[in-house]
Amino acid sequence: MENLRKDMQSRTSVTPQVVNFKKNASGTESSRILNTSTTANPKKFLYKFNGDMLLILDKRSQTISATYLVDKFTADSLIISNSARPCETRIFIKITD
């Protein structure tokens, strides 16, 4: 069991990725640097959400850059699958301050 745990830890990212969806249909995606609260390379984007699909839009041209099917949407979690690659699933969990 210990070997399995070490193997899983070695596959995880050292810097967790944080995505912030704002109420004004914009958002930021960033990653933390080690254990500090500063972020590196924040990426801004726009989005549209209709309950079934999440569309990620380019900030400048406002064209669709990614389309995701919403598998589950609750108050504290979001599970989406890439519509072009159904095997690619992303899980978001709400982080409370």
Secondary structure, DSSP 4 states (H G I P E B T S, - for coil): -HHHHHHHHHHS-SS-EEEEE-TTSEEEEEEE-TTSS-EEEEEEEEEEE-SSEEEEE-TTT--EEEEEEEEEE-SSEEEEEESS-TT-EEEEE----
